[in-house]
Amino acid sequence: MDSIIVRGGAELSGRIPIAGAKNACLALMPATLLSDEPLTLMNAPRLSDIKTMTLLLQSLGVEVTAMQEGRVLTLSSHGLTSHRADYDIVRKMRASNLVLGPLLARTGHAVVSLPGGCAIGARPMDIHISGLEALGAEIELRDGYLHAVARGGLRGAVIEQRFASVGATENVVMAATLAKGTTVLRNAAREPEIVDLVQCLRQMGARIAGEGTDTIEIEGVERLGGATHRVVVDRIELGTYMIAPAIAGGEVELTGGRRELLPAFCEKLEDAGVTITQTNDGLRVARANGRVRAVDVRTEVYPGFPTDLQAQMMALMCTAEGVSVLEETIFENRFMHAPELVRMGARIDVHGGHATVTGVDRLKGAPVMATDLRASVSLILAGLGAEGETQVSRVYHLDRGYERVEEKLSACGARVERVRGE
């Protein structure tokens, strides 16, 4: 099993290109199921999760062609051969459930295994199910699979989600594009990935309004066509690399970055004493002299502070001046990185959904273990500013969401290398 070795103490200087958004691409790829015409996605990230979604779609009969080293994907669903998403593939990644809505809308039936992914909380499917049932689907859970049928097709409805779930919003919006009549989705997720999906669906011929707000209206059409769409920049990768110079020192330009993708996050970084400047090519991020200041963080749905950047922010707060409190409101089991940071000398006290971090002068390198995707990169970030060597094991999580981390950081002067396991 691979591990990442980080030797701390090197300030960063250079440019890091930000890839296309993993979470956007994983929703855009199943959109091909809505049409028998090709969908081409530009700026696709080269990640193991994208490969998993490719395998899942191919198992349904979708033709997937990768070009430009995987940065361009062309998907064609003109000859679907199955409506069953098997456990062996779905268990690897939660986003696999995003085939449910499109399959129902296009074929009238779907059998989808309950999904897997990072162990950061229950993340139930009930919001997905209730939304699709409101559109007229009949869904039954049998033997670990959701068996869904839309007898006579889906019908428009007024749906109010109990929580602004990103995945449920994506599933319902995609399904509603081919439903009869108009669907109004209230308490919809507002994330940039939702906006990106709607823009792609609109290019395919969907009639949708309100993306980026909490109410999305979808007027169903008889069929959708093909499209060529560029995947939005990955705001979580952007935020991760914004923290790198804040921890290690120095200055880095993140090409493709835009402040409006991370409004609350940028505000917190600046409160901590980090300088953020918009350039013609992206965002320039630098740490002022000395340690950053402690700031309190509460994760929220967009446009609030992203839960996917909480672990990275905790790593930064470990060496901040003062005491910070991080409150996790999205997932109930997302402080698993805290004990590993403590192994590096951090002072962290976790009580339920709150973590109190008392900053220390400097962390010490140590062998640590990644427990999930965002935890793994938080430990690498901590290693950048630590004294000595940090070895992060079980980094197979990392490759699900970050392409070539060691290469991007090394290009800016970090001493980071991957050690290949047997």
NORHU-V545958 format. One record per pair of residues at least 4 apart in sequence whose ideal C-beta (glycine too) atoms are under 6 Angstrom apart, sorted by the first residue. I is the first residue (numbers start at 1). GAP is how many residues later the second one is. If there is no record, write none. Layout:
BEGIN
[[I	GAP] [I	GAP]]
END
This chain:
BEGIN
[[1	420] [2	393] [2	416] [2	418] [2	419] [3	388] [3	390] [3	416] [4	376] [4	388] [4	391] [4	414] [5	386] [5	412] [5	414] [6	374] [6	377] [6	384] [6	410] [7	382] [7	408] [8	375] [8	376] [8	377] [8	378] [8	379] [10	403] [10	404] [10	405] [11	237] [11	238] [11	239] [12	232] [12	233] [12	236] [12	238] [12	240] [12	400] [12	401] [13	237] [13	399] [13	400] [14	397] [14	398] [15	238] [15	240] [16	225] [16	236] [16	238] [16	392] [17	238] [18	215] [18	216] [18	219] [18	220] [18	236] [18	238] [18	239] [19	26] [19	215] [19	218] [19	384] [20	5] [20	23] [20	24] [20	25] [20	211] [21	172] [21	210] [21	211] [21	213] [22	23] [22	25] [22	27] [22	212] [22	379] [23	170] [24	169] [24	172] [24	207] [24	208] [25	19] [25	206] [26	27] [26	69] [27	71] [27	143] [27	170] [28	13] [28	172] [29	24] [30	68] [30	69] [30	72] [32	7] [32	43] [32	45] [33	44] [33	69] [33	70] [33	73] [34	68] [34	72] [34	190] [35	169] [35	189] [35	190] [36	42] [37	188] [37	189] [38	36] [38	38] [38	188] [39	36] [39	187] [39	188] [40	34] [40	188] [41	32] [41	188] [41	190] [42	30] [42	188] [43	187] [43	188] [44	27] [44	29] [44	187] [45	358] [46	24] [46	357] [47	356] [48	351] [48	352] [49	44] [49	351] [52	40] [52	41] [54	10] [55	34] [56	29] [56	33] [56	40] [57	5] [58	4] [58	6] [60	20] [60	22] [61	18] [61	19] [61	20] [61	21] [62	13] [62	15] [63	13] [64	11] [65	9] [66	4] [66	7] [67	5] [68	4] [83	20] [83	24] [83	26] [83	27] [84	27] [85	5] [85	14] [85	27] [85	28] [87	4] [87	26] [90	6] [90	23] [90	25] [91	25] [92	24] [93	24] [94	21] [94	23] [96	19] [97	18] [98	72] [99	4] [100	10] [100	12] [100	71] [101	70] [101	73] [101	74] [102	4] [102	72] [103	4] [103	7] [104	6] [104	33] [104	44] [104	46] [104	71] [105	49] [105	70] [105	73] [108	42] [109	40] [110	38] [111	34] [111	36] [112	34] [113	32] [114	30] [118	254] [118	255] [120	211] [120	213] [120	214] [120	252] [121	210] [121	211] [121	212] [125	4] [127	34] [127	38] [127	41] [128	40] [128	43] [129	10] [131	28] [131	37] [131	41] [132	5] [132	43] [133	4] [133	6] [134	23] [134	25] [135	19] [135	22] [135	40] [135	44] [136	14] [136	18] [136	19] [137	11] [137	13] [138	11] [139	7] [139	9] [140	7] [141	5] [142	5] [150	4] [154	21] [154	25] [155	24] [155	25] [155	26] [156	23] [156	25] [156	26] [156	27] [156	64] [157	26] [158	26] [159	26] [160	26] [160	27] [161	26] [164	23] [164	25] [164	137] [166	23] [166	25] [169	19] [169	20] [169	25] [170	27] [172	4] [172	13] [176	7] [176	42] [177	24] [177	29] [178	42] [179	41] [180	40] [181	39] [182	37] [183	35] [184	33] [185	31] [186	29] [187	27] [188	26] [188	28] [189	5] [190	22] [190	112] [191	111] [192	40] [192	69] [194	17] [195	16] [195	17] [196	36] [198	10] [198	13] [200	29] [201	5] [202	4] [202	6] [203	24] [203	26] [204	20] [204	21] [204	23] [205	19] [205	20] [207	12] [208	10] [209	8] [210	5] [210	6] [210	7] [211	5] [233	23] [235	26] [235	27] [236	72] [238	16] [238	19] [239	23] [239	26] [239	70] [240	72] [240	137] [241	13] [242	43] [243	69] [243	73] [243	138] [244	4] [245	5] [245	6] [245	7] [245	40] [245	42] [246	28] [246	41] [246	46] [246	70] [247	69] [247	134] [247	137] [247	138] [248	136] [248	137] [249	38] [251	35] [252	33] [252	160] [253	29] [253	31] [254	28] [254	29] [255	26] [255	27] [256	26] [257	25] [257	26] [259	7] [259	19] [262	4] [263	40] [264	39] [264	40] [264	41] [265	40] [265	44] [266	10] [268	27] [269	5] [271	24] [272	20] [272	21] [272	23] [273	15] [273	19] [273	20] [274	13] [275	11] [276	7] [276	9] [277	7] [279	5] [291	30] [292	28] [293	27] [293	28] [294	26] [294	28] [294	29] [294	30] [294	65] [295	29] [296	28] [296	29] [297	8] [297	16] [297	29] [298	29] [299	6] [299	8] [299	11] [299	29] [299	30] [299	31] [300	4] [300	5] [307	23] [308	66] [309	4] [310	18] [311	26] [311	63] [311	64] [311	67] [312	66] [312	69] [314	12] [315	63] [315	66] [315	67] [317	7] [317	40] [318	23] [318	28] [318	45] [319	40] [319	66] [320	39] [321	38] [322	37] [323	35] [324	33] [325	31] [326	29] [327	26] [327	27] [328	6] [328	25] [335	15] [335	20] [336	35] [336	39] [337	38] [337	41] [338	10] [338	12] [338	17] [340	28] [340	39] [341	5] [341	41] [342	4] [342	6] [343	23] [343	25] [344	19] [344	20] [344	22] [344	38] [344	42] [345	15] [345	18] [345	19] [347	11] [347	13] [348	7] [348	9] [349	7] [350	5] [362	25] [363	19] [363	23] [364	22] [364	23] [365	21] [365	23] [365	24] [365	25] [367	24] [368	11] [368	24] [369	24] [369	25] [370	5] [370	6] [370	22] [370	24] [370	25] [370	27] [371	4] [372	25] [373	24] [373	27] [373	28] [376	19] [376	21] [376	22] [379	13] [380	12] [382	4] [383	7] [384	30] [386	4] [398	4] [404	4] [406	4] [406	10] [406	11] [406	12] [409	5] [409	7] [410	4] [410	6]]
END
